[in-house]
Structure formats: structure tokens, C-alpha cells
Amino acid sequence: MEGFAPKAGGSAGERQNGDRVKRKVIKAARMPPLPKEDAKIILRPRGGLDVSRVGVTAVGRAIMKASGIDEAKANSDVICPNLQQNIVVVSTPDRENASRYTRIKTIEVASKIHEVSAYEAAPHSTCKGVIRGITLSDGPLDLERNIVNARNPLALGAKRIKNTGTVIVLFDGFKVPNFVRYGPVLVRCFLYRKQVDNCYACGKLGHRADVCPSPNDVVCRGCGSSNTDDHHQCTPKCKLCGGPHITADKICRQRYQIPYVVRRRRWEKAAEASGSKDGDDMAWSPLTQECKGRSSSKGRSHSRGRSRTKAGYRSWSRGRSRSRGISRNTARSRSRSRGRSGSRRREGEVRFETRRSRSRDRQHGGQPSWADRVRQGAAEKVTRGSPPECDRDMRG
């Protein structure tokens, strides 16, 4: 039938299964917290290098040897592998070291030379937008001249996606403008959404084809069959949504990750909705060390959170202990307030004091309450009952 297009998703159960697979892949690719002020260099080894198999220490030594940086000068640098994506991230506060890492072209691991694609990642507190329809003849210098100028004060950089008319624009802050001035032309700008990494070679989720550890094991993206020929036919099924198409196809709605800007806004709205009571609780994002549910009115805890990021790993662990101490103090203050509010009763209300209630009051308050001071020898006594006048009226 002409004009027939496959559905983007399968049944409800298949979509739920795809959501679980997607969350599992994203969770496995999360990086440990790194200093926000450092430069992050991404190294993508090629030629079938499996970082997890050869060992992260061997890859780290090969990177240091290829960069030509002394160990004493690289004392503050951190080499962190991402085994899920099969890449290596180098964090360094030194700009000279960062430039040396980006100039790495090859590394030697186990007496074998592998090509490496190295580039610097976007700095912290930035976001990405996408503009389309840019002329293919415009080179990198033309993109920088037409976008990164005074007419776009938030633009920090621009990069074309392969040989397409789509250009990624880096902005300062966490807000993408609706329009961008490309020279004298006003171009519509959209929020950049990162796709779930899918390998076109081995068919697995979590890494791309250029860093595939087993590029020779070709697998069908539709059915998962290995070593297929050109005449292979199958009924495709997406691993993300369960739809009748190849995994992470263009029509798949589950192939995009939720942008960090959107997640940040959701955290802020949730913190505002929960109010100051839940604003004291601190929840850290595993990707960016950002505080999810902190109230903006808590200036003291906010300043501690900022000092945590400036001092690196050691202060980050201290910040975690501080947050635990803050949560303990908050819990204590809440228990005290509950004890005080529980001792207040409306006028005319009868309260029976028992041994269990007295022991509970001593545990929470620490000092004898008003009822304990009034109570001399009686085991149980009615407090705040009816006045004597009412008792006489009731007897009479």
C-alpha cells in the first residue's frame, strides 16, 4: 500500500520494556563527578580498542605517553574511562595540558597503534541549540564569524554536523534563545537533544560505531542476526520502543535523551512545589553534581554547595558529609517542632497521660514537660480537662 509508514512505537508492554532498556543504558554511561572548572577532553579510540578488556591503567599510560606530559605536571589531571561508551575523559585544570591532550592522534596499547579522535567538551553551565538550513559552502571560520558575534551575545561556538546543513550552537547559561542571527538573517533555533548511542556495526546500545570494540561482528539492527548478507530479510523490531523498525530509527520517539536543561527545570519546579520543607533535602545528579531539590532561600547551604565544586574531589566528599549533617539537624528540628505542636491542645480537649506517653515525651524533649512537673504521685492524671465550674454544673 502506497503511503504506508510504520508506527513509531509498539504495544504498551514493549514501550515499557524499551524504557527500561533506555534507562539502563543511560545509567551505565553516567560519569563520576569531576571538577566543574576543569577542561574535559574526550578521547575516542578507534581500530577496535576495547578499553575494558585491555585495562584502564594501560590506556591511561598510553595517553600520558602520547601527550608528552610529565607525571609531576599532570598531578591534578584525572583520566576517567567510560566503559559503556568505550571512550576516555581527561579532566585537567591546566590549559596547556588540555591543548596537549587535544593534539593526540594515536596511542600505543599492547604493542598496537590505535587512532584517536580527541576534542574538548563543552564547559559547565552551558547549553546547546540547533539551527538548520545553513549553506554547505560555509566553513568553520564562516560559522564563527556569522554566529559568534555581538548580535548573539550568548553564543560561544558553532559546529556543523558532518556534511549537513545543521549546525550546533553553544550558548552560555541554561537557556536556548528562540532565534539566532546568522549574519543579517534571523534563523529559528531549537534545543539540542542528544540521541541514545547505537552502534551500526555490532547493533548494541551504549556506544557508537567509530569506537566499537568489535567492528567485525556485524549484526542486523532489525532482528539481531549476526553475519548477515546483502539478501537478508527480516521483521525489524526496535529495542527502545518495540516498534516495527530498526533500533533507534529516525521515526523512533525513544531515541532521544531528555536534555539536561529540561531536567534542571523539572527539578526547580519540583523544589518550588514541595516548598521550604522539602527544600532542605539535597539530591545530587550523578552526571553534573547539580543540586536538584534545594531551596534558593537556604543561602548558607547554597554557599557550601558552591565551595564543594571549587575544591575538587576531597571537598565534594566533605560536602556530602555536610549535607548529611544538615539533614540530621533538620530532622531534629522537625522532631522538636512536632513535639511542641503535639503538646498544644485545643481548649476543652482531654488528654490522658500514660507511662508510654511520658517515656515518649522524655525521649523527644529531654526535659520533664509541664504535665510531669504537675504530676506528683499519680500514675495517670487528666490534664487540661473541664474546669471545676463545669463539673459542678454537670453534677447538679
C-alpha positions in Angstrom: 0.0 0.0 0.0 1.4 3.4 -1.0 1.9 6.0 1.7 2.1 3.4 4.4 4.5 4.3 7.2 5.5 2.0 10.1 4.3 3.0 13.5 6.9 4.7 15.8 6.1 2.5 18.8 4.8 -0.9 19.7 2.4 -2.0 22.4 2.4 -0.7 25.9 4.4 -3.6 27.3 7.0 -3.2 24.6 7.3 0.5 25.2 7.8 -0.1 29.0 10.4 -2.7 28.2 12.1 -0.2 25.9 12.0 2.5 28.6 13.8 0.1 31.0 16.4 -0.7 28.4 16.9 3.0 27.7 17.2 3.9 31.4 19.7 1.1 31.9 21.9 2.2 29.0 21.9 5.9 30.2 22.6 4.9 33.8 25.6 2.7 32.8 27.0 5.6 30.8 27.0 8.1 33.7 30.3 9.6 34.6 31.5 10.1 38.2 31.6 13.8 39.4 34.5 15.7 38.0 35.6 19.3 38.9 33.3 21.7 37.0 36.0 24.3 36.4 38.4 21.8 34.7 38.6 21.3 30.9 37.1 18.0 29.8 38.9 16.3 26.9 37.1 13.4 25.1 39.3 10.7 23.5 37.6 8.2 21.2 39.9 5.3 20.4 39.4 3.5 17.1 40.5 0.4 15.5 38.6 -2.0 17.7 40.3 -1.0 21.0 38.3 -2.4 23.9 39.1 -0.2 27.0 37.6 -2.6 29.5 39.5 -5.6 28.0 43.0 -4.1 27.8 42.7 -2.4 31.1 42.1 1.3 32.1 45.6 1.6 33.5 47.2 0.6 30.2 45.1 3.0 28.3 45.9 5.8 30.8 49.6 5.3 30.5 49.3 5.3 26.7 47.5 8.6 26.8 50.1 10.2 29.1 52.9 8.9 26.8 51.2 10.2 23.7 50.6 13.6 25.3 54.2 14.1 26.4 53.2 15.5 29.8 55.3 14.7 32.9 53.7 13.0 35.8 54.6 15.9 38.1 52.9 18.4 35.9 49.9 16.1 35.4 49.4 15.7 39.2 46.0 17.4 39.1 44.8 15.7 35.9 42.2 12.9 36.1 41.8 10.2 33.4 38.4 8.6 33.7 37.2 5.9 31.3 33.6 5.4 30.3 33.4 1.7 29.7 29.8 1.8 28.5 30.6 4.3 25.7 34.2 2.9 25.2 35.8 6.3 25.5 38.1 8.1 27.9 37.6 11.5 29.5 40.5 13.6 30.8 39.8 16.4 33.3 42.6 19.0 33.8 42.7 22.5 35.2 45.8 23.3 33.1 45.1 24.8 29.7 48.4 23.8 28.4 47.8 20.2 29.3 44.3 20.4 27.7 45.8 21.6 24.4 48.3 18.7 24.5 45.6 16.2 25.1 43.5 17.5 22.2 46.5 17.1 19.9 46.7 13.4 20.4 46.3 11.5 17.2 47.4 7.9 18.1 48.1 5.9 21.2 50.1 2.6 21.5 48.4 -0.1 23.6 49.8 -3.6 23.8 52.3 -3.0 21.0 49.5 -1.9 18.7 48.8 1.6 17.5 45.2 2.9 17.5 43.9 6.1 16.1 42.3 8.5 18.5 39.8 11.4 17.9 40.3 14.0 20.7 38.3 17.1 21.3 37.3 19.4 24.2 33.8 19.0 25.5 31.5 22.0 26.2 32.2 23.7 29.5 29.9 23.6 32.5 26.9 26.0 32.8 26.3 25.9 29.0 23.6 24.5 26.7 23.3 23.6 23.0 20.9 24.7 20.3 20.4 23.6 16.7 19.9 25.7 13.6 19.1 24.2 10.2 19.4 25.3 6.6 22.9 26.7 6.7 24.7 26.7 3.4 27.1 23.8 3.0 29.8 26.0 1.4 30.3 27.9 4.7 33.3 26.6 6.5 34.2 26.7 10.3 35.5 30.2 10.1 32.4 31.4 8.3 30.2 29.8 11.0 32.2 31.5 13.8 32.0 34.9 12.1 28.3 34.8 11.4 27.2 33.4 14.8 29.7 34.2 17.5 29.5 38.0 17.4 27.9 40.9 19.3 24.5 40.2 17.7 24.4 36.9 19.5 25.8 37.8 22.9 25.2 34.3 24.4 26.8 32.3 21.6 30.2 30.8 22.5 30.8 28.5 19.5 29.4 26.8 16.4 30.0 23.4 14.8 28.4 21.7 11.8 27.1 18.2 12.0 29.1 16.3 9.4 28.1 17.3 5.8 24.6 18.6 6.6 23.0 22.0 6.9 22.5 21.5 10.6 24.8 23.5 13.0 25.1 23.1 16.7 25.5 26.4 18.6 26.9 26.5 22.1 25.3 29.1 24.4 26.3 30.5 27.8 23.8 29.6 30.6 20.9 27.2 30.6 18.5 28.9 28.2 18.4 28.5 24.4 17.1 31.5 22.5 14.3 31.1 20.0 16.2 32.8 17.2 19.8 33.3 16.2 21.2 35.9 13.9 23.3 34.2 11.2 24.8 37.3 9.6 21.8 39.5 8.8 19.4 36.6 8.6 17.2 35.6 11.6 17.2 31.8 11.9 15.0 29.7 14.1 16.9 27.9 16.9 15.8 24.7 18.7 17.0 22.9 21.8 19.6 20.2 21.0 18.6 16.7 22.1 21.2 14.0 22.4 20.5 10.6 21.0 20.9 7.3 22.7 24.2 5.8 21.4 23.6 3.0 19.0 26.3 1.1 17.2 25.7 0.4 13.5 28.3 -2.3 13.4 27.6 -4.7 16.3 24.0 -3.4 16.8 24.4 -2.8 20.6 23.2 0.2 22.5 25.6 2.3 24.6 28.4 3.2 22.1 28.8 4.4 18.6 30.2 2.7 15.6 33.5 4.7 15.5 34.5 3.3 18.9 33.0 -0.1 18.6 35.2 -2.7 20.3 34.1 -5.4 17.9 33.6 -3.8 14.5 34.0 -7.0 12.6 31.0 -8.7 14.3 28.3 -7.2 12.1 24.8 -7.6 13.5 21.4 -6.7 11.9 19.9 -3.7 13.6 16.4 -5.1 12.9 16.4 -8.6 14.2 19.8 -9.0 15.8 21.1 -11.8 13.5 24.9 -11.9 13.0 26.9 -12.3 9.9 24.1 -11.4 7.5 24.5 -11.0 3.7 23.0 -8.4 1.3 19.9 -10.6 0.7 18.9 -10.8 4.4 15.3 -10.1 5.1 13.7 -9.9 8.5 10.9 -8.3 10.5 12.6 -5.4 12.4 11.8 -4.6 16.0 13.2 -1.6 17.8 14.9 -2.3 21.2 13.9 1.1 22.5 10.2 1.4 21.7 9.3 -2.1 20.3 8.1 -0.6 17.0 8.4 -2.4 13.6 11.5 -0.6 12.6 15.2 -0.8 13.1 16.6 0.2 16.5 16.9 4.0 17.0 15.5 4.8 13.6 14.6 8.3 12.6 10.9 7.7 13.3 11.6 6.3 16.8 10.4 8.6 19.5 12.6 7.0 22.2 15.9 7.6 20.5 16.4 10.9 22.2 17.5 11.5 25.8 15.9 14.2 28.0 18.1 17.3 27.7 19.8 18.4 30.9 18.1 21.8 30.6 14.7 20.2 30.7 15.7 18.0 33.7 17.0 21.0 35.5 13.8 22.9 35.0 11.8 20.0 36.3 14.0 19.8 39.4 13.5 23.5 40.1 9.7 23.3 39.6 9.6 20.2 41.9 11.6 22.1 44.6 9.3 25.1 44.4 6.2 22.9 44.6 7.5 21.0 47.6 8.1 24.2 49.5 10.7 25.0 52.1 10.0 21.8 54.0 11.4 19.7 51.2 13.8 22.4 50.0 16.3 21.4 52.7 16.8 18.0 51.2 19.7 17.8 48.7 19.7 15.4 45.8 22.7 15.2 43.5 22.6 14.5 39.9 25.2 11.7 39.0 26.1 13.4 35.8 26.7 17.0 36.8 26.8 17.3 40.6 23.9 19.8 40.4 21.6 20.1 43.4 18.1 19.0 42.4 15.8 19.9 45.2 17.4 22.7 47.2 15.5 25.8 48.1 17.0 29.1 46.9 16.3 30.7 50.3 18.8 28.5 52.0 21.8 30.7 51.4 24.1 29.0 53.8 23.7 25.6 52.3 23.9 27.0 48.8 27.3 28.6 49.5 28.5 25.3 50.9 27.5 23.6 47.7 29.4 26.1 45.6 32.6 25.7 47.7 32.2 22.0 47.2 32.7 22.2 43.5 35.6 24.6 43.6 37.8 22.4 45.8 37.5 19.1 43.8 37.0 15.5 44.9 38.1 16.0 48.5 35.8 18.8 49.2 33.0 17.0 47.3 33.2 14.2 49.9 33.2 16.7 52.7 30.1 18.3 51.1 28.3 15.0 51.3 29.1 14.7 55.0 27.9 18.3 55.5 24.6 17.5 53.7 24.1 14.5 55.9 24.7 16.7 59.0 22.3 19.3 57.7 19.7 16.6 57.1 20.2 15.3 60.7 19.8 18.8 62.1 16.7 19.3 60.0 15.3 16.0 61.3 16.0 17.0 64.9 14.4 20.4 64.4 11.3 18.8 62.8 11.0 16.3 65.8 11.2 19.2 68.2 8.6 21.2 66.4 6.4 18.1 66.2 6.8 17.7 70.0 5.9 21.3 70.7 2.9 21.1 68.3 1.8 17.8 69.8 1.8 19.3 73.3 -0.6 22.0 72.2 -4.3 21.0 72.5 -7.4 22.9 71.7 -9.5 24.3 74.6 -11.7 21.7 76.3 -9.7 18.7 74.9 -9.0 15.9 77.3 -5.5 14.3 77.2 -4.7 11.1 79.1 -1.1 10.8 80.4 0.2 7.2 80.5 3.6 5.7 81.1 4.2 5.2 77.4 3.4 8.8 76.6 5.6 10.1 79.4 8.5 8.0 78.2 8.0 9.2 74.7 7.9 12.9 75.8 11.1 12.4 77.8 12.8 10.8 74.7 11.8 13.7 72.4 12.1 16.6 74.8 14.9 15.6 77.0 13.4 17.6 80.0 10.3 17.0 82.0 7.2 18.6 80.5 4.6 20.7 82.2 2.5 17.6 82.9 5.4 15.8 84.5 6.0 18.7 86.8 2.3 18.9 87.8 2.1 15.1 88.2 3.4 14.2 91.7 2.4 10.8 92.7 -0.5 9.8 90.5 0.2 7.2 87.8 -2.4 8.7 85.4 -4.0 12.1 85.5 -6.3 14.0 83.3 -4.7 17.4 82.1 -6.5 20.3 80.6 -9.9 18.8 81.4 -13.1 20.7 82.2 -12.9 23.5 84.8 -14.5 22.9 88.2 -17.5 25.1 87.4 -18.5 22.8 84.6 -18.1 19.8 86.9 -20.4 21.3 89.5 -23.0 22.1 86.8 -22.9 18.6 85.5 -23.4 17.1 89.0 -26.2 19.5 90.0 
